[in-house]
Amino acid sequence: MTTEFASRLVARSIAEFFSEDFLLSGTAMPDIVPRAETITAGYAVFDARLLATGADRTEAALGRVELVIYQRSLMIEGLSRMEIASGRRQRGAGRRLIQALAATAPDFRLNIYDVRPAALDFWIALGCTFRPCPGGWDGCYVLPTGLRPRPAPRPERMDDSRLEEAMRA
């Protein structure tokens, strides 16, 4: 049995994240707290594999997300809202998207803010933990170890003589 690692999203800018599976395109929302460590941004989510085969954005549209992002590192801290298009549900896109978001978060932990009662079964099936908050529930999803992307290989360290030769070249 092979393990399918979650696809980590890469940020080109605050307006775009992408992976082999997803393209998130959007804009940051105005800061409520000036110079805050995190900002909230809304994104349209597209199936990157369909876009790569020439599908237009309407055909490749999966839904929308609202993310909390660390401004400096562009790492994802949490998810405020997720809507998967009704015709695209029950096919694993939501699960794979959550895994890709968690693969991009520090320590592979994705905070889920304002869990809607209608989506509770989805979050429970993913293995989220929950905590009460005013007016509802917040949750946390931790990407399972077996799904975490492999770390990039570290470059081989050169000894001093090889380093000197490389500098002379």
MARBA-3410 file (N, C-alpha, C, O; in Angstrom, 1 decimal):
169
0.8,-1.2,0.0,0.0,0.0,0.0,0.9,1.2,0.0,1.8,1.3,0.8 ~ 0.6,2.2,-0.9,1.4,3.4,-0.9,0.7,4.5,-0.2,-0.5,4.5,-0.1 ~ 1.5,5.4,0.4,0.9,6.5,1.1,0.9,7.7,0.2,1.9,8.1,-0.4 ~ -0.2,8.4,0.1,-0.4,9.6,-0.7,-0.2,10.8,0.2,-1.0,11.1,1.0 ~ 1.0,11.5,0.0,1.3,12.6,0.8,0.4,13.8,0.5,0.0,13.9,-0.7
0.0,14.6,1.4,-0.7,15.8,1.2,0.1,16.8,0.4,1.3,16.9,0.5 ~ -0.6,17.5,-0.5,0.2,18.4,-1.4,0.2,19.8,-0.7,-0.8,20.4,-0.4 ~ 1.5,20.2,-0.4,1.7,21.5,0.3,1.5,22.6,-0.6,1.9,22.6,-1.8 ~ 0.7,23.6,-0.2,0.5,24.8,-1.0,1.7,25.7,-0.9,2.3,25.9,0.1 ~ 2.0,26.4,-2.0,3.1,27.3,-2.1,2.5,28.7,-2.4,1.6,28.8,-3.2
3.0,29.7,-1.7,2.5,31.0,-1.9,3.3,31.8,-2.9,4.5,31.9,-2.7 ~ 2.7,32.3,-4.0,3.4,33.2,-4.9,3.3,34.6,-4.3,4.3,35.4,-4.4 ~ 2.2,34.9,-3.6,2.0,36.2,-3.0,0.8,35.9,-2.1,0.3,34.8,-2.0 ~ 0.4,37.0,-1.4,-0.8,36.9,-0.5,-2.0,36.6,-1.3,-3.0,36.1,-0.8 ~ -2.0,36.9,-2.6,-3.1,36.7,-3.5,-3.2,35.3,-4.2,-4.2,35.0,-4.8
-2.2,34.5,-4.1,-2.2,33.2,-4.8,-1.4,32.2,-4.1,-0.2,32.4,-3.7 ~ -2.1,31.0,-3.9,-1.4,29.8,-3.4,-1.7,28.7,-4.4,-2.7,28.7,-5.0 ~ -0.8,27.8,-4.6,-1.0,26.7,-5.5,-0.3,25.5,-5.1,0.7,25.5,-4.3 ~ -0.7,24.4,-5.6,-0.1,23.1,-5.5,-0.4,22.3,-6.7,-1.1,22.8,-7.7 ~ 0.0,21.0,-6.8,-0.4,20.2,-8.0,-1.9,20.0,-8.0,-2.5,19.6,-9.1
-2.6,20.1,-6.9,-4.0,19.8,-6.8,-4.9,21.1,-6.8,-6.0,21.0,-7.4 ~ -4.4,22.2,-6.3,-5.3,23.3,-6.0,-4.6,24.6,-6.5,-3.4,24.8,-6.4 ~ -5.5,25.6,-6.9,-5.1,27.0,-7.1,-6.0,27.8,-6.2,-7.2,27.7,-6.4 ~ -5.5,28.6,-5.3,-6.3,29.5,-4.5,-6.0,30.9,-5.0,-4.8,31.4,-5.0 ~ -7.0,31.7,-5.5,-6.8,33.0,-6.0,-7.7,33.9,-5.3,-8.9,33.7,-5.2
-7.2,35.0,-4.7,-8.0,36.0,-4.0,-7.3,37.2,-3.5,-6.3,37.6,-4.1 ~ -7.9,37.8,-2.5,-7.3,39.1,-2.0,-7.4,39.1,-0.5,-8.3,38.5,0.1 ~ -6.5,39.9,0.1,-6.5,40.1,1.6,-7.6,41.0,1.9,-7.9,42.0,1.2 ~ -8.2,40.8,3.1,-9.3,41.7,3.5,-8.7,42.8,4.4,-7.6,42.6,4.9 ~ -9.3,44.0,4.5,-8.7,45.0,5.3,-8.4,44.6,6.7,-9.2,43.8,7.3
-7.3,45.0,7.2,-6.9,44.7,8.6,-7.8,45.3,9.6,-8.1,46.5,9.6 ~ -8.3,44.5,10.5,-9.1,45.0,11.6,-8.1,45.6,12.6,-8.4,46.7,13.2 ~ -7.0,45.0,12.9,-6.0,45.5,13.8,-4.8,45.8,12.9,-4.1,44.9,12.3 ~ -4.5,47.1,12.8,-3.3,47.5,12.0,-2.0,46.8,12.4,-1.8,46.7,13.6 ~ -1.2,46.3,11.5,0.0,45.7,11.8,-0.1,44.4,12.6,0.8,44.0,13.3
-1.2,43.7,12.4,-1.4,42.5,13.1,-0.5,41.4,12.5,-0.1,41.5,11.4 ~ -0.2,40.4,13.3,0.7,39.3,12.8,0.0,38.5,11.7,0.7,38.0,10.8 ~ -1.3,38.4,11.8,-2.1,37.6,10.8,-3.1,38.5,10.1,-3.5,39.5,10.7 ~ -3.5,38.1,8.9,-4.5,38.8,8.2,-5.5,37.7,7.7,-5.2,36.5,7.7 ~ -6.7,38.1,7.4,-7.7,37.2,6.8,-7.8,37.5,5.3,-7.8,38.7,4.9
-7.8,36.5,4.5,-7.9,36.6,3.1,-8.9,35.6,2.5,-9.0,34.5,3.0 ~ -9.7,36.1,1.5,-10.7,35.2,0.9,-10.2,34.7,-0.5,-9.5,35.5,-1.2 ~ -10.4,33.5,-0.8,-9.9,32.9,-2.0,-11.0,32.1,-2.7,-11.8,31.4,-2.1 ~ -10.9,32.1,-4.1,-11.7,31.2,-4.9,-10.7,30.0,-5.0,-9.5,30.1,-5.2 ~ -11.3,28.8,-4.9,-10.5,27.5,-5.0,-10.8,26.8,-6.3,-12.0,26.6,-6.7
-9.7,26.5,-7.0,-9.9,25.8,-8.3,-9.1,24.5,-8.3,-8.1,24.3,-7.6 ~ -9.6,23.5,-9.1,-8.9,22.3,-9.3,-7.8,22.5,-10.3,-8.0,22.7,-11.5 ~ -6.5,22.5,-9.8,-5.4,22.8,-10.6,-5.1,21.8,-11.7,-4.6,22.1,-12.8 ~ -5.5,20.5,-11.5,-5.3,19.5,-12.5,-6.3,19.8,-13.7,-5.8,19.6,-14.8 ~ -7.5,20.2,-13.4,-8.4,20.5,-14.5,-7.9,21.8,-15.3,-7.9,21.8,-16.5
-7.4,22.8,-14.6,-6.8,24.0,-15.2,-5.7,23.6,-16.1,-5.5,24.1,-17.2 ~ -4.8,22.6,-15.7,-3.7,22.2,-16.4,-4.1,21.5,-17.7,-3.3,21.5,-18.7 ~ -5.3,20.9,-17.8,-5.7,20.2,-19.0,-6.5,21.2,-19.9,-7.0,20.7,-21.0 ~ -6.6,22.5,-19.6,-7.2,23.4,-20.4,-8.6,23.8,-20.1,-9.3,24.6,-20.8 ~ -9.1,23.3,-19.0,-10.5,23.6,-18.5,-10.5,25.1,-18.1,-9.5,25.6,-17.7
-11.7,25.7,-18.3,-11.8,27.1,-17.9,-12.0,27.2,-16.4,-12.3,26.2,-15.8 ~ -12.0,28.4,-15.9,-12.1,28.5,-14.4,-13.5,28.1,-13.9,-13.6,27.6,-12.8 ~ -14.5,28.3,-14.7,-15.9,27.9,-14.3,-15.9,26.4,-14.1,-16.5,25.9,-13.1 ~ -15.4,25.6,-15.0,-15.4,24.2,-14.9,-14.5,23.7,-13.8,-14.8,22.7,-13.1 ~ -13.4,24.4,-13.5,-12.4,24.0,-12.5,-12.8,24.5,-11.1,-12.1,24.2,-10.1
-13.8,25.4,-10.9,-14.1,26.0,-9.7,-14.6,24.9,-8.7,-15.5,24.1,-8.9 ~ -14.0,24.9,-7.5,-14.3,24.0,-6.4,-15.1,24.7,-5.3,-16.0,24.0,-4.7 ~ -14.9,25.9,-5.0,-15.6,26.7,-4.0,-14.8,27.9,-3.5,-14.0,28.5,-4.3 ~ -15.0,28.2,-2.2,-14.3,29.4,-1.7,-13.8,29.1,-0.3,-14.4,28.2,0.4 ~ -12.7,29.7,0.1,-12.2,29.6,1.5,-11.9,31.0,2.0,-11.6,31.9,1.2
-11.9,31.1,3.3,-11.4,32.3,4.0,-10.3,31.9,5.0,-10.6,31.1,5.9 ~ -9.1,32.4,4.8,-8.0,31.9,5.5,-7.4,32.9,6.4,-7.5,34.1,6.1 ~ -6.8,32.5,7.5,-6.0,33.4,8.4,-4.5,33.1,8.1,-4.1,31.9,8.2 ~ -3.8,34.1,7.7,-2.4,33.9,7.2,-1.5,34.8,7.9,-1.7,35.9,8.2 ~ -0.3,34.2,8.2,0.8,35.0,8.8,1.4,35.8,7.7,1.8,35.4,6.7
1.3,37.2,7.9,1.7,38.1,6.9,3.2,37.9,6.4,3.4,38.0,5.2 ~ 4.1,37.7,7.3,5.5,37.7,6.9,5.9,36.4,6.2,6.6,36.5,5.1 ~ 5.5,35.3,6.7,5.9,34.0,6.2,4.9,33.5,5.1,5.3,32.5,4.4 ~ 3.7,34.0,5.0,2.6,33.5,4.2,2.3,32.1,4.5,1.8,31.3,3.6 ~ 2.5,31.7,5.8,2.1,30.3,6.2,0.6,30.5,6.7,0.2,31.5,7.1
-0.1,29.4,6.5,-1.5,29.4,6.9,-1.7,29.1,8.3,-1.2,28.0,8.8 ~ -2.4,29.9,9.1,-2.7,29.7,10.5,-4.0,29.0,10.7,-4.1,28.1,11.6 ~ -5.0,29.4,9.9,-6.3,28.8,10.2,-7.3,29.0,9.1,-7.0,29.7,8.1 ~ -8.4,28.4,9.2,-9.5,28.5,8.2,-10.7,29.1,8.9,-11.2,28.6,9.9 ~ -11.2,30.2,8.4,-12.4,30.9,8.9,-13.7,30.4,8.3,-14.7,30.3,9.0
-13.6,30.0,7.0,-14.8,29.6,6.3,-14.4,28.7,5.1,-13.4,29.0,4.5 ~ -15.2,27.7,4.8,-15.0,26.9,3.6,-16.3,26.5,3.0,-17.2,26.1,3.7 ~ -16.5,26.8,1.7,-17.7,26.4,1.0,-17.2,25.6,-0.2,-16.5,26.2,-1.1 ~ -17.6,24.4,-0.3,-17.4,23.6,-1.5,-18.6,23.6,-2.3,-19.7,23.4,-1.8 ~ -18.5,23.8,-3.7,-19.7,23.9,-4.5,-20.5,22.6,-4.4,-19.9,21.5,-4.3
-21.8,22.7,-4.4,-22.7,21.6,-4.1,-22.4,20.4,-5.1,-22.5,19.3,-4.7 ~ -22.2,20.7,-6.3,-21.9,19.6,-7.3,-20.5,19.0,-7.2,-20.3,18.0,-7.8 ~ -19.7,19.5,-6.3,-18.3,19.0,-6.1,-18.1,18.3,-4.7,-17.0,17.8,-4.4 ~ -19.2,18.2,-3.9,-19.1,17.6,-2.6,-19.1,16.1,-2.7,-19.5,15.5,-3.7 ~ -18.7,15.4,-1.6,-18.7,14.0,-1.5,-17.8,13.3,-2.5,-17.9,12.1,-2.9
-16.7,14.0,-3.0,-15.7,13.5,-3.9,-14.3,13.5,-3.3,-13.4,13.2,-4.1 ~ -14.2,14.0,-2.1,-12.9,14.1,-1.5,-12.1,15.4,-1.6,-11.1,15.6,-1.1 ~ -12.7,16.3,-2.4,-12.0,17.6,-2.6,-11.9,18.4,-1.3,-10.8,19.0,-1.1 ~ -12.9,18.4,-0.5,-12.8,19.2,0.8,-11.8,18.6,1.7,-11.0,19.3,2.3 ~ -11.7,17.2,1.8,-10.7,16.6,2.7,-9.3,16.9,2.2,-8.5,17.2,2.9
-9.1,16.8,0.8,-7.8,17.0,0.3,-7.4,18.5,0.4,-6.2,18.8,0.7 ~ -8.4,19.4,0.3,-8.1,20.8,0.5,-7.6,21.1,2.0,-6.7,21.8,2.2 ~ -8.3,20.5,2.9,-8.0,20.7,4.3,-6.6,20.1,4.6,-5.8,20.7,5.3 ~ -6.3,18.9,4.0,-5.0,18.4,4.2,-3.9,19.2,3.6,-2.8,19.4,4.1 ~ -4.2,19.8,2.4,-3.2,20.7,1.7,-3.0,22.0,2.6,-1.8,22.5,2.7
-4.0,22.5,3.2,-3.9,23.7,4.0,-3.1,23.4,5.3,-2.2,24.1,5.7 ~ -3.4,22.2,5.9,-2.6,21.8,7.1,-1.2,21.5,6.8,-0.3,21.7,7.6 ~ -0.9,21.0,5.6,0.5,20.7,5.2,1.3,22.0,5.1,2.5,22.0,5.1 ~ 0.6,23.2,4.9,1.2,24.5,4.8,1.3,25.2,6.1,2.0,26.3,6.2 ~ 0.7,24.7,7.1,0.6,25.4,8.4,1.8,25.0,9.3,2.3,23.9,9.2
2.2,25.9,10.2,3.3,25.5,11.1,2.9,24.3,11.9,1.7,24.2,12.4 ~ 3.8,23.4,12.1,3.6,22.1,12.9,2.4,21.3,12.3,1.9,20.4,13.1 ~ 2.0,21.5,11.1,0.9,20.8,10.5,-0.4,20.9,11.2,-1.2,19.9,11.2 ~ -0.6,22.0,11.9,-1.9,22.2,12.7,-2.6,23.3,12.1,-2.1,24.4,11.9 ~ -3.9,23.1,11.7,-4.7,24.0,11.1,-5.9,24.4,12.0,-6.7,23.5,12.4
-6.0,25.6,12.5,-7.1,26.0,13.3,-8.3,26.2,12.5,-8.3,26.8,11.4 ~ -9.5,25.7,13.0,-10.7,25.9,12.3,-11.6,26.8,13.1,-12.0,26.4,14.2 ~ -12.0,27.9,12.6,-12.8,28.9,13.3,-14.2,28.8,12.9,-14.6,28.7,11.8 ~ -15.1,28.9,13.9,-16.5,29.0,13.8,-17.0,27.8,13.0,-17.5,27.9,11.8 ~ -16.9,26.6,13.5,-17.4,25.4,12.9,-18.9,25.4,12.8,-19.6,25.6,13.9
-19.5,25.3,11.7,-20.9,25.3,11.5,-21.5,24.0,11.8,-20.9,22.9,11.5 ~ -22.7,24.0,12.5,-23.3,22.7,12.9,-23.6,21.8,11.7,-23.4,20.6,11.8 ~ -23.9,22.3,10.5,-24.2,21.5,9.4,-22.9,20.8,8.9,-23.1,19.8,8.2 ~ -21.8,21.3,9.2,-20.5,20.7,8.7,-19.8,19.8,9.8,-18.7,19.3,9.6 ~ -20.5,19.7,10.9,-19.8,19.0,12.1,-19.5,17.6,11.7,-18.4,17.1,12.1
-20.3,16.8,11.0,-20.0,15.5,10.6,-18.7,15.4,9.8,-17.9,14.5,9.9 ~ -18.5,16.4,8.8,-17.3,16.4,8.0,-16.1,16.6,8.9,-15.1,15.8,8.7 ~ -16.1,17.5,9.8,-14.9,17.8,10.7,-14.7,16.6,11.6,-13.5,16.3,11.9 ~ -15.7,16.0,12.1,-15.5,14.8,13.0,-14.9,13.7,12.2,-14.0,13.0,12.7 ~ -15.3,13.4,11.0,-14.8,12.4,10.1,-13.3,12.6,9.8,-12.5,11.7,9.6
-12.9,13.9,9.8,-11.5,14.2,9.6,-10.6,14.0,10.8,-9.4,13.9,10.7 ~ -11.3,13.9,12.0,-10.5,13.7,13.2,-10.2,15.0,13.9,-9.2,15.0,14.7 ~ -11.0,16.1,13.7,-10.7,17.3,14.4,-11.0,17.2,15.9,-11.9,16.4,16.3 ~ -10.4,18.1,16.6,-10.7,18.2,18.0,-11.4,19.6,18.1,-11.2,20.5,17.3 ~ -12.3,19.7,19.1,-13.1,20.9,19.2,-13.0,21.5,20.6,-12.7,20.9,21.6
-13.3,22.9,20.6,-13.4,23.6,21.9,-14.5,24.6,21.8,-14.7,25.2,20.7 ~ -15.3,24.8,22.8,-16.4,25.7,22.8,-15.8,27.2,22.7,-14.8,27.5,23.3 ~ -16.5,28.0,22.0,-16.2,29.5,21.9,-17.5,30.2,22.0,-18.6,29.6,21.7 ~ -17.5,31.5,22.2,-18.8,32.2,22.2,-19.6,32.1,20.9,-19.1,32.4,19.9 ~ -20.8,31.5,21.0,-21.6,31.4,19.9,-21.4,30.1,19.1,-22.0,30.0,18.0
-20.6,29.2,19.5,-20.4,28.0,18.7,-19.1,27.2,19.1,-18.8,27.1,20.3 ~ -18.4,26.7,18.1,-17.3,25.8,18.4,-16.1,26.2,17.4,-16.4,26.6,16.3 ~ -14.9,26.1,17.9,-13.7,26.2,17.1,-13.1,24.8,17.1,-13.4,24.0,18.0 ~ -12.3,24.5,16.1,-11.7,23.2,16.0,-10.2,23.3,15.6,-9.7,24.4,15.3 ~ -9.6,22.1,15.6,-8.2,22.0,15.2,-8.0,20.7,14.4,-8.4,19.7,14.9
-7.4,20.8,13.3,-7.1,19.6,12.5,-5.6,19.5,12.4,-4.9,20.5,12.1 ~ -5.1,18.3,12.8,-3.6,18.0,12.7,-3.4,17.0,11.6,-4.0,15.9,11.7 ~ -2.6,17.4,10.7,-2.3,16.4,9.6,-1.6,15.2,10.1,-0.6,15.3,10.7 ~ -2.2,14.0,9.8,-1.6,12.8,10.3,-0.1,12.6,9.8,0.2,13.1,8.7 ~ 0.7,12.1,10.6,2.1,11.9,10.3,2.3,11.3,8.9,3.2,11.7,8.2
1.6,10.2,8.6,1.7,9.5,7.4,1.4,10.3,6.1,1.8,9.9,5.0 ~ 0.7,11.4,6.3,0.3,12.3,5.1,1.2,13.5,5.0,1.1,14.2,4.0 ~ 2.1,13.7,6.0,2.9,14.9,5.9,3.9,14.9,4.8,4.6,13.8,4.6 ~ 4.1,16.0,4.1,5.1,16.0,3.0,6.5,15.7,3.5,6.8,16.1,4.6 ~ 7.2,15.0,2.7,8.6,14.8,3.0,9.4,16.1,3.0,9.2,16.9,2.2
10.3,16.2,4.0,11.1,17.4,4.0,12.0,17.4,2.8,12.4,16.4,2.3 ~ 12.3,18.6,2.3,13.2,18.8,1.2,14.6,18.3,1.6,15.0,18.5,2.7 ~ 15.3,17.6,0.7,16.6,17.1,1.0,17.6,18.2,1.3,17.6,19.2,0.6 ~ 18.4,18.0,2.3,19.3,19.0,2.7,20.5,18.9,1.8,21.0,17.8,1.4 ~ 21.1,20.1,1.4,22.2,20.0,0.5,23.4,19.4,1.2,23.5,19.6,2.5
24.2,18.7,0.5,25.4,18.1,1.1,26.4,19.1,1.5,26.6,20.1,0.8 ~ 26.9,19.0,2.7,27.8,20.0,3.2,29.2,19.8,2.6,29.7,18.6,2.6 ~ 29.8,20.8,2.2,31.1,20.7,1.6,32.2,20.8,2.7,32.0,21.6,3.6 ~ 33.3,20.1,2.5,34.4,20.2,3.5,35.1,21.5,3.1,34.9,22.0,2.0 ~ 36.0,22.0,3.9,36.7,23.2,3.7,37.5,23.3,2.4,37.5,24.3,1.7
38.2,22.2,2.0,38.9,22.2,0.7,38.0,22.3,-0.5,38.3,23.0,-1.4 ~ 36.9,21.6,-0.5,35.9,21.7,-1.6,35.3,23.1,-1.6,35.0,23.6,-2.7 ~ 35.1,23.7,-0.5,34.5,25.0,-0.4,35.5,26.0,-1.1,35.1,26.9,-1.8 ~ 36.8,25.9,-0.7,37.8,26.8,-1.3,37.9,26.6,-2.8,38.0,27.6,-3.5 ~ 37.8,25.4,-3.3,37.8,25.2,-4.7,36.6,25.8,-5.4,36.8,26.4,-6.5
35.5,25.6,-4.8,34.3,26.2,-5.4,34.3,27.7,-5.4,33.8,28.3,-6.4 ~ 34.9,28.3,-4.4,35.0,29.8,-4.4,36.0,30.3,-5.4,35.8,31.4,-6.0 ~ 37.0,29.5,-5.7,38.0,30.0,-6.7,37.5,29.9,-8.1,37.9,30.6,-9.0 ~ 36.6,28.9,-8.4,36.0,28.7,-9.7,35.2,29.8,-10.2,34.7,29.8,-11.3
END
